[in-house]
Amino acid sequence: MQEPWIMLHPFHALRPDKYSAEYNANWAHEALVHFLSALPDKEDNYYEGVRRMYSYLYNCALSGSGKRFFLDKTPRYYSIIPELYRTFPSARFIFLIRNPLAVLSSVIDYFIKKDLKMLPLYREDLLSAPALIIDGIELLGKQCVRVQYEHLLREPESEVGRICTELGITFQPEMINYGSGGVTGWKFGDRHVNTKIRPDREHIDKWVLSLSDPQSWQLVHDYLEYLGEAAISRMGYSFEEIKTIILKHRPRLYRLLRAQKLMPLLNNK
């Protein structure tokens, strides 16, 4: 199933100035807060209502499948991790961590197709997500399973087996050989998943190949400088190793003269 995205609206409704609507979202937020203030358990009643509604929807999605678990894979849930945890305190959370420079390269190559005017659509994914994800991991503690993207591609059987053990489910080979399961394309999620039959190790260092392009190099270089050593280390990567790779592939200066910087592009709304 594609990425549901269904949990974003109910929690952003509790946050002022987070979204717009024709009915005036700011007034709606104020009205919601006022309404909740009159309930016996205030905001706790809202979270309980969200839990009941979305548990029902997840169960509807499982209906007829013979399955016991529903995995809601929605990357932008990084913005609502505390709220998800408060709503589903017994749920298990899986965090798939990828080298953020590879994430940026993927955004440029696959999602915006190098149309840099589209880059602001991913501003929060690039600037806010890394810290929010690591904060979420620390908040959830034993309730979460941390998976390194590169480890998953190198050793898919052992990594998926570890995840299954953590979740108390049985590992099955088709979890790795997903190409045999009739996977089709979908609107939200990885639209290229149906082009492969299993995890592909070539994706581990594919971002390095993009560094031959001066514009891509400039953006990746700027992104590393923005994140800094502390954030890179918290994500489980070596800042010095990544910086060495980037400097090793630096194009000649004259090729970089026309390259645009990352932050002006991201702030160009």
C-alpha positions as a LaTeX table, in Angstrom:
\begin{tabular}{lrrr}
\hline
Residue & $x$ (\AA) & $y$ (\AA) & $z$ (\AA) \\
\hline
Met1 & 0.00 & 0.00 & 0.00 \\
Gln2 & 1.17 & 3.53 & $-0.70$ \\
Glu3 & 2.02 & 6.06 & 2.02 \\
Pro4 & $-1.24$ & 6.96 & 3.83 \\
Trp5 & $-0.34$ & 10.44 & 5.25 \\
Ile6 & $-3.57$ & 10.25 & 7.29 \\
Met7 & $-2.16$ & 11.22 & 10.70 \\
Leu8 & $-0.85$ & 14.64 & 9.67 \\
His9 & $-4.11$ & 16.61 & 9.68 \\
Pro10 & $-5.44$ & 15.75 & 13.16 \\
Phe11 & $-2.21$ & 16.72 & 14.90 \\
His12 & $-1.43$ & 19.82 & 12.88 \\
Ala13 & $-4.92$ & 21.00 & 13.80 \\
Leu14 & $-3.50$ & 21.47 & 17.31 \\
Arg15 & $-0.72$ & 23.72 & 16.03 \\
Pro16 & $-1.37$ & 27.34 & 15.05 \\
Asp17 & $-0.09$ & 28.64 & 11.71 \\
Lys18 & 0.85 & 25.18 & 10.43 \\
Tyr19 & $-1.57$ & 24.95 & 7.52 \\
Ser20 & $-4.10$ & 27.05 & 5.64 \\
Ala21 & $-7.68$ & 26.39 & 4.57 \\
Glu22 & $-10.54$ & 28.29 & 3.00 \\
Tyr23 & $-12.41$ & 28.26 & 6.33 \\
Asn24 & $-9.49$ & 30.04 & 8.10 \\
Ala25 & $-7.32$ & 27.46 & 9.81 \\
Asn26 & $-6.18$ & 29.88 & 12.54 \\
Trp27 & $-9.75$ & 30.46 & 13.70 \\
Ala28 & $-10.41$ & 26.73 & 13.51 \\
His29 & $-7.40$ & 26.14 & 15.74 \\
Glu30 & $-8.60$ & 28.69 & 18.28 \\
Ala31 & $-12.08$ & 27.16 & 18.26 \\
Leu32 & $-10.66$ & 23.66 & 18.75 \\
Val33 & $-8.54$ & 24.75 & 21.69 \\
His34 & $-11.55$ & 26.48 & 23.26 \\
Phe35 & $-13.71$ & 23.39 & 22.70 \\
Leu36 & $-11.13$ & 21.07 & 24.26 \\
Ser37 & $-10.80$ & 23.34 & 27.29 \\
Ala38 & $-14.42$ & 22.51 & 28.16 \\
Leu39 & $-13.96$ & 18.72 & 28.02 \\
Pro40 & $-13.37$ & 16.68 & 31.19 \\
Asp41 & $-9.84$ & 15.60 & 30.25 \\
Lys42 & $-9.07$ & 18.48 & 27.90 \\
Glu43 & $-6.51$ & 17.57 & 25.26 \\
Asp44 & $-6.35$ & 13.96 & 26.45 \\
Asn45 & $-9.89$ & 13.51 & 25.15 \\
Tyr46 & $-8.77$ & 14.67 & 21.72 \\
Tyr47 & $-5.89$ & 12.18 & 21.59 \\
Glu48 & $-8.20$ & 9.40 & 22.69 \\
Gly49 & $-10.65$ & 10.36 & 19.93 \\
Val50 & $-7.86$ & 10.36 & 17.35 \\
Arg51 & $-6.67$ & 6.95 & 18.56 \\
Arg52 & $-10.14$ & 5.45 & 18.22 \\
Met53 & $-10.81$ & 6.91 & 14.77 \\
Tyr54 & $-7.49$ & 6.01 & 13.19 \\
Ser55 & $-7.32$ & 2.59 & 14.82 \\
Tyr56 & $-10.64$ & 1.97 & 13.11 \\
Leu57 & $-9.26$ & 3.09 & 9.73 \\
Tyr58 & $-6.16$ & 0.94 & 10.11 \\
Asn59 & $-8.33$ & $-2.05$ & 10.97 \\
Cys60 & $-10.45$ & $-1.34$ & 7.89 \\
Ala61 & $-7.28$ & $-1.42$ & 5.79 \\
Leu62 & $-6.43$ & $-4.83$ & 7.27 \\
Ser63 & $-9.93$ & $-6.19$ & 6.71 \\
Gly64 & $-9.88$ & $-9.27$ & 4.52 \\
Ser65 & $-6.09$ & $-9.39$ & 4.34 \\
Gly66 & $-5.57$ & $-11.98$ & 7.06 \\
Lys67 & $-2.85$ & $-9.72$ & 8.51 \\
Arg68 & $-2.42$ & $-8.58$ & 12.11 \\
Phe69 & $-0.30$ & $-5.48$ & 11.66 \\
Phe70 & $-0.60$ & $-2.32$ & 9.58 \\
Leu71 & 2.56 & $-0.38$ & 8.75 \\
Asp72 & 1.89 & 3.30 & 8.13 \\
Lys73 & 5.01 & 4.38 & 6.25 \\
Thr74 & 4.83 & 8.14 & 5.88 \\
Pro75 & 8.20 & 9.95 & 5.99 \\
Arg76 & 6.72 & 13.32 & 6.97 \\
Tyr77 & 5.52 & 11.86 & 10.23 \\
Tyr78 & 8.88 & 13.12 & 11.47 \\
Ser79 & 6.97 & 16.33 & 12.27 \\
Ile80 & 4.49 & 14.64 & 14.65 \\
Ile81 & 6.52 & 11.95 & 16.43 \\
Pro82 & 5.59 & 13.07 & 19.99 \\
Glu83 & 1.91 & 13.21 & 19.07 \\
Leu84 & 2.02 & 9.76 & 17.45 \\
Tyr85 & 3.69 & 8.35 & 20.55 \\
Arg86 & 1.11 & 9.95 & 22.82 \\
Thr87 & $-1.72$ & 8.52 & 20.71 \\
Phe88 & $-0.28$ & 5.03 & 20.23 \\
Pro89 & 1.98 & 4.45 & 23.26 \\
Ser90 & 2.09 & 0.68 & 22.67 \\
Ala91 & 2.95 & 0.92 & 18.97 \\
Arg92 & 6.40 & 0.13 & 17.64 \\
Phe93 & 8.15 & 2.74 & 15.53 \\
Ile94 & 10.71 & 1.96 & 12.81 \\
Phe95 & 13.17 & 4.69 & 11.88 \\
Leu96 & 15.01 & 4.21 & 8.60 \\
Ile97 & 18.04 & 6.52 & 8.71 \\
Arg98 & 19.86 & 7.41 & 5.51 \\
Asn99 & 22.92 & 9.53 & 4.83 \\
Pro100 & 21.29 & 13.00 & 4.55 \\
Leu101 & 23.54 & 13.91 & 1.61 \\
Ala102 & 22.15 & 10.90 & $-0.24$ \\
Val103 & 18.65 & 12.08 & 0.66 \\
Leu104 & 19.31 & 15.48 & $-0.89$ \\
Ser105 & 20.78 & 13.86 & $-4.00$ \\
Ser106 & 17.69 & 11.65 & $-4.31$ \\
Val107 & 15.38 & 14.66 & $-3.99$ \\
Ile108 & 17.26 & 16.45 & $-6.76$ \\
Asp109 & 17.46 & 13.50 & $-9.15$ \\
Tyr110 & 14.18 & 11.65 & $-8.60$ \\
Phe111 & 11.62 & 14.05 & $-7.19$ \\
Ile112 & 12.31 & 17.48 & $-8.63$ \\
Lys113 & 14.17 & 16.17 & $-11.70$ \\
Lys114 & 16.83 & 18.90 & $-11.19$ \\
Asp115 & 14.18 & 21.62 & $-11.45$ \\
Leu116 & 15.62 & 23.73 & $-8.65$ \\
Lys117 & 12.54 & 25.95 & $-8.45$ \\
Met118 & 10.82 & 22.94 & $-6.88$ \\
Leu119 & 13.40 & 22.55 & $-4.09$ \\
Pro120 & 11.48 & 24.70 & $-1.52$ \\
Leu121 & 8.80 & 21.97 & $-1.47$ \\
Tyr122 & 11.35 & 19.87 & 0.43 \\
Arg123 & 12.65 & 22.59 & 2.72 \\
Glu124 & 11.41 & 21.06 & 5.98 \\
Asp125 & 12.46 & 17.57 & 4.86 \\
Leu126 & 16.01 & 18.82 & 4.48 \\
Leu127 & 16.37 & 21.40 & 7.23 \\
Ser128 & 14.09 & 20.15 & 10.04 \\
Ala129 & 13.71 & 16.40 & 9.56 \\
Pro130 & 17.20 & 15.20 & 10.60 \\
Ala131 & 17.04 & 16.74 & 14.08 \\
Leu132 & 13.38 & 15.82 & 14.60 \\
Ile133 & 14.05 & 12.20 & 13.69 \\
Ile134 & 16.97 & 11.86 & 16.09 \\
Asp135 & 14.98 & 13.61 & 18.82 \\
Gly136 & 12.16 & 11.14 & 18.13 \\
Ile137 & 14.46 & 8.16 & 18.48 \\
Glu138 & 15.69 & 9.45 & 21.82 \\
Leu139 & 12.11 & 10.11 & 22.97 \\
Leu140 & 10.81 & 6.67 & 22.04 \\
Gly141 & 13.73 & 4.66 & 23.38 \\
Lys142 & 12.91 & 0.94 & 23.39 \\
Gln143 & 9.63 & 1.58 & 21.56 \\
Cys144 & 11.51 & 2.18 & 18.32 \\
Val145 & 13.72 & 0.16 & 16.00 \\
Arg146 & 16.53 & 2.08 & 14.33 \\
Val147 & 17.63 & 0.87 & 10.89 \\
Gln148 & 20.53 & 2.29 & 8.90 \\
Tyr149 & 19.62 & 2.45 & 5.21 \\
Glu150 & 23.11 & 1.46 & 4.08 \\
His151 & 23.19 & $-1.56$ & 6.41 \\
Leu152 & 19.78 & $-2.63$ & 5.12 \\
Leu153 & 21.03 & $-2.63$ & 1.52 \\
Arg154 & 24.25 & $-4.45$ & 2.36 \\
Glu155 & 22.69 & $-7.13$ & 4.57 \\
Pro156 & 18.94 & $-7.13$ & 3.89 \\
Glu157 & 18.28 & $-10.60$ & 5.32 \\
Ser158 & 19.98 & $-9.95$ & 8.64 \\
Glu159 & 18.59 & $-6.43$ & 9.01 \\
Val160 & 15.00 & $-7.38$ & 8.20 \\
Gly161 & 15.42 & $-10.45$ & 10.40 \\
Arg162 & 16.50 & $-8.16$ & 13.24 \\
Ile163 & 13.47 & $-5.94$ & 12.68 \\
Cys164 & 11.19 & $-8.97$ & 12.77 \\
Thr165 & 12.75 & $-10.16$ & 16.01 \\
Glu166 & 12.27 & $-6.72$ & 17.55 \\
Leu167 & 8.61 & $-6.68$ & 16.48 \\
Gly168 & 7.91 & $-10.27$ & 17.46 \\
Ile169 & 6.98 & $-11.43$ & 13.96 \\
Thr170 & 8.30 & $-14.21$ & 11.75 \\
Phe171 & 10.78 & $-13.38$ & 9.01 \\
Gln172 & 9.70 & $-14.46$ & 5.54 \\
Pro173 & 11.92 & $-14.42$ & 2.40 \\
Glu174 & 9.33 & $-12.47$ & 0.38 \\
Met175 & 10.00 & $-9.53$ & 2.68 \\
Ile176 & 13.33 & $-9.24$ & 0.86 \\
Asn177 & 12.33 & $-10.51$ & $-2.56$ \\
Tyr178 & 9.42 & $-8.09$ & $-2.79$ \\
Gly179 & 9.58 & $-8.02$ & $-6.59$ \\
Ser180 & 7.81 & $-11.38$ & $-6.63$ \\
Gly181 & 4.85 & $-9.99$ & $-4.70$ \\
Gly182 & 3.22 & $-8.10$ & $-7.53$ \\
Val183 & 4.28 & $-4.66$ & $-6.29$ \\
Thr184 & 2.81 & $-1.92$ & $-8.45$ \\
Gly185 & 3.47 & 1.80 & $-8.64$ \\
Trp186 & 1.55 & 4.25 & $-6.48$ \\
Lys187 & 1.04 & 7.98 & $-6.19$ \\
Phe188 & 2.56 & 8.53 & $-2.75$ \\
Gly189 & 5.77 & 6.75 & $-1.86$ \\
Asp190 & 8.72 & 5.34 & $-3.76$ \\
Arg191 & 7.52 & 5.27 & $-7.35$ \\
His192 & 10.60 & 3.33 & $-8.41$ \\
Val193 & 10.11 & 0.40 & $-6.04$ \\
Asn194 & 8.53 & $-1.73$ & $-8.76$ \\
Thr195 & 11.67 & $-1.40$ & $-10.92$ \\
Lys196 & 13.62 & $-3.63$ & $-8.53$ \\
Ile197 & 12.97 & $-7.09$ & $-7.15$ \\
Arg198 & 14.97 & $-6.68$ & $-3.91$ \\
Pro199 & 17.16 & $-4.10$ & $-2.12$ \\
Asp200 & 19.87 & $-2.81$ & $-4.45$ \\
Arg201 & 23.35 & $-2.14$ & $-3.04$ \\
Glu202 & 24.08 & 0.24 & $-5.91$ \\
His203 & 21.97 & 2.87 & $-4.18$ \\
Ile204 & 24.34 & 3.07 & $-1.21$ \\
Asp205 & 26.93 & 5.33 & $-2.86$ \\
Lys206 & 24.89 & 6.52 & $-5.82$ \\
Trp207 & 24.88 & 10.04 & $-4.40$ \\
Val208 & 28.64 & 10.24 & $-4.91$ \\
Leu209 & 28.15 & 9.95 & $-8.68$ \\
Ser210 & 26.06 & 13.13 & $-8.64$ \\
Leu211 & 29.06 & 15.10 & $-7.37$ \\
Ser212 & 30.47 & 15.25 & $-10.90$ \\
Asp213 & 27.75 & 17.81 & $-11.66$ \\
Pro214 & 28.83 & 21.27 & $-10.38$ \\
Gln215 & 25.33 & 22.29 & $-9.31$ \\
Ser216 & 24.71 & 19.07 & $-7.41$ \\
Trp217 & 28.13 & 19.30 & $-5.79$ \\
Gln218 & 27.44 & 22.82 & $-4.57$ \\
Leu219 & 24.11 & 21.85 & $-3.04$ \\
Val220 & 25.51 & 18.76 & $-1.32$ \\
His221 & 28.50 & 20.74 & $-0.02$ \\
Asp222 & 26.23 & 23.47 & 1.36 \\
Tyr223 & 23.93 & 20.91 & 2.97 \\
Leu224 & 26.79 & 19.25 & 4.81 \\
Glu225 & 27.92 & 22.63 & 6.12 \\
Tyr226 & 24.37 & 23.44 & 7.24 \\
Leu227 & 23.89 & 20.16 & 9.13 \\
Gly228 & 27.28 & 20.30 & 10.80 \\
Glu229 & 29.32 & 17.63 & 12.55 \\
Ala230 & 27.01 & 17.16 & 15.55 \\
Ala231 & 23.91 & 16.37 & 13.51 \\
Ile232 & 25.79 & 14.06 & 11.14 \\
Ser233 & 27.27 & 12.17 & 14.08 \\
Arg234 & 23.88 & 11.83 & 15.80 \\
Met235 & 22.58 & 10.22 & 12.63 \\
Gly236 & 25.37 & 7.63 & 12.78 \\
Tyr237 & 27.72 & 8.93 & 10.09 \\
Ser238 & 31.25 & 10.32 & 10.06 \\
Phe239 & 31.32 & 14.01 & 9.23 \\
Glu240 & 34.99 & 13.84 & 8.27 \\
Glu241 & 34.53 & 10.86 & 5.95 \\
Ile242 & 31.65 & 12.52 & 4.14 \\
Lys243 & 33.51 & 15.82 & 3.89 \\
Thr244 & 36.56 & 14.04 & 2.48 \\
Ile245 & 34.42 & 12.42 & $-0.22$ \\
Ile246 & 32.84 & 15.74 & $-1.17$ \\
Leu247 & 36.16 & 17.60 & $-1.34$ \\
Lys248 & 37.71 & 14.78 & $-3.35$ \\
His249 & 35.05 & 15.23 & $-6.04$ \\
Arg250 & 35.06 & 19.02 & $-6.08$ \\
Pro251 & 34.75 & 20.32 & $-9.66$ \\
Arg252 & 37.16 & 22.92 & $-10.94$ \\
Leu253 & 36.44 & 26.43 & $-9.71$ \\
Tyr254 & 35.38 & 27.80 & $-13.09$ \\
Arg255 & 32.67 & 25.09 & $-13.29$ \\
Leu256 & 31.25 & 26.18 & $-9.93$ \\
Leu257 & 30.95 & 29.88 & $-10.77$ \\
Arg258 & 27.38 & 29.58 & $-12.00$ \\
Ala259 & 26.23 & 27.06 & $-9.40$ \\
Gln260 & 23.46 & 28.28 & $-7.10$ \\
Lys261 & 23.75 & 28.06 & $-3.32$ \\
Leu262 & 21.43 & 25.82 & $-1.30$ \\
Met263 & 19.92 & 28.18 & 1.28 \\
Pro264 & 18.77 & 30.91 & $-1.16$ \\
Leu265 & 17.08 & 28.21 & $-3.22$ \\
Leu266 & 15.31 & 26.69 & $-0.22$ \\
Asn267 & 14.15 & 30.10 & 0.99 \\
Asn268 & 12.89 & 31.17 & $-2.43$ \\
Lys269 & 9.14 & 30.76 & $-1.90$ \\
\hline
\end{tabular}
